[in-house]
Amino acid sequence: MLSTTSSFSRLIPVEFLTLSHYILGQVKVTNSAMMGVLSDRTTAFMEVSEANLARVQTPDSIINYSPTMWVAKSRVVAVCMGKKDYVGPATIQRGGYQSIFRYAITLTTTVYELQGLLEWPGRFDFSALMAEGTSDFIIIYNAVLVSTLFPTLHIERPAILFHRSFLDTLVVTRKPVE
């Protein structure tokens, strides 16, 4: 019997940050892209191909390479992507038709500071941001991530997914732009 679902898969390059390690590799995704992988509640881990592992304090010094590595989704602080398309379709990110505003924000954790643009429907609502949706990750566009303890780690990407459970502070730094 033929399958009626049209699902394809591809490998996308991704960088992961935990509180202690920097991981560079490739993740196999379907048409729902990286948000689909992270939102999949049937597994707590992600498989990373061609994985390079480094410590946060020396991100250029690879301490281990593996053709396959598994990463716990709950321990990933940030997922850095070289293209906005790698995040996933807008319908996965938010449903319905709404006017989207862009808020310049700064997020902090115990190890990282992240600046960029948060796209949000209407007036900014912190409580809804922290509780809304099925994903634990918040999408930050035109993002710059730095380590407060180790200044050699500086990442600028079109899109970074931030795990909301690691949030210490969030500041809206200027008025929204429609």
C-alpha positions in Angstrom: 0.0 0.0 0.0 1.3 3.5 -0.9 1.7 6.1 1.8 -0.4 9.2 1.3 1.8 11.4 3.6 4.4 13.5 1.8 7.3 13.7 4.3 10.9 14.2 3.3 14.0 14.4 5.4 17.3 16.3 5.1 20.3 17.1 7.3 20.7 20.6 8.5 23.8 22.1 10.2 23.1 23.1 13.8 25.1 24.3 16.8 23.9 23.4 20.3 24.9 25.0 23.6 24.5 23.4 26.9 25.7 25.1 30.1 29.1 23.5 29.7 29.5 22.4 26.1 29.3 23.6 22.5 28.2 21.0 19.9 28.4 21.4 16.2 26.8 18.8 13.9 23.9 17.9 11.6 20.4 16.9 12.6 18.0 15.0 10.4 14.7 16.9 10.1 11.4 16.6 8.2 9.4 19.4 6.7 8.7 20.7 10.2 12.5 21.5 10.5 14.2 22.0 13.8 11.1 23.1 15.7 9.5 19.8 14.8 12.5 17.9 16.2 12.5 19.9 19.4 8.7 19.7 19.9 8.5 16.0 19.4 7.4 14.7 22.8 7.9 11.0 21.9 11.7 11.3 22.5 13.8 13.2 25.0 17.0 13.0 22.9 18.1 14.2 19.5 20.5 12.3 17.3 23.3 14.5 16.0 25.4 13.3 13.0 29.0 14.3 12.4 29.1 15.8 15.9 32.0 17.9 17.2 32.1 18.5 21.0 34.0 21.4 22.6 33.9 23.1 26.0 32.2 26.4 26.2 35.3 28.1 27.5 37.3 27.0 24.4 34.8 26.5 21.6 37.5 26.3 18.9 39.2 23.3 20.6 37.4 20.1 19.7 37.6 17.6 22.5 35.7 14.8 20.8 34.3 13.9 17.4 31.7 11.3 16.8 29.8 10.1 13.7 26.7 10.0 16.0 26.0 11.7 19.3 22.8 11.9 21.3 21.8 15.2 23.0 19.2 15.6 25.8 16.7 18.2 24.6 16.0 19.3 28.2 19.7 20.2 28.7 20.1 22.3 25.5 20.1 26.0 26.3 20.3 27.3 22.7 20.1 26.0 19.2 21.9 28.2 16.7 21.0 28.0 13.0 22.6 29.6 9.9 19.3 30.1 8.1 15.8 31.2 9.3 14.3 28.4 7.1 15.9 25.8 9.4 13.5 26.9 12.2 10.4 25.5 10.5 7.2 26.8 8.9 5.4 29.7 10.5 2.3 27.6 11.1 4.3 25.5 13.5 5.7 28.6 15.3 2.3 30.2 15.7 -1.2 29.5 14.5 -3.8 31.8 12.9 -3.6 35.2 11.3 -2.4 38.0 13.5 -0.3 41.2 13.2 3.2 40.4 14.2 5.4 42.9 16.1 9.1 42.7 16.5 10.5 43.3 20.0 14.2 43.9 20.6 15.0 41.8 23.6 17.9 40.7 25.8 17.8 37.3 27.6 20.2 36.2 30.3 21.1 32.8 31.8 23.7 31.9 34.3 26.2 31.5 31.5 24.9 33.3 28.4 23.5 36.7 27.2 21.3 36.6 24.1 20.2 39.7 22.1 17.9 39.8 19.1 14.3 40.2 17.8 11.3 38.4 19.2 8.3 38.2 16.9 5.1 38.4 18.9 1.4 38.9 18.0 0.2 42.2 19.5 1.2 43.6 22.8 4.1 41.8 24.5 2.9 39.5 27.2 5.7 37.9 29.3 3.4 35.3 31.0 2.1 34.1 27.7 5.6 33.9 26.2 6.7 31.7 29.0 3.7 29.4 28.9 2.2 29.5 25.4 2.7 26.8 22.8 3.9 23.3 22.7 7.6 24.0 22.4 10.0 24.7 25.2 12.0 26.9 22.8 11.6 30.6 22.0 12.7 31.8 18.5 15.1 34.8 18.5 15.9 36.3 15.1 19.0 38.3 14.2 20.5 36.9 17.4 23.8 37.5 19.1 24.8 35.1 21.8 27.8 35.6 24.1 29.1 33.8 27.1 29.4 36.1 30.1 32.2 33.9 31.7 34.1 33.0 28.5 34.3 35.9 26.0 35.8 33.7 23.3 32.3 32.3 22.7 30.5 34.8 20.4 27.8 33.6 18.0 25.8 35.7 15.6 23.1 33.8 13.7 19.8 34.6 11.7 17.9 32.4 14.2 18.6 31.0 17.6 16.1 28.8 19.6 16.3 29.5 23.3 15.1 27.0 25.9 12.8 29.0 28.2 13.4 27.0 31.3 17.0 28.4 31.5 15.8 32.1 31.5 17.1 34.3 34.3 16.0 37.7 33.0 14.3 39.1 29.9 14.4 42.8 29.0 12.4 44.4 26.2 15.0 47.0 25.0 12.9 49.1 22.7 9.4 49.6 21.4 8.0 47.1 18.9 8.2 47.5 15.1 5.3 46.2 13.0 
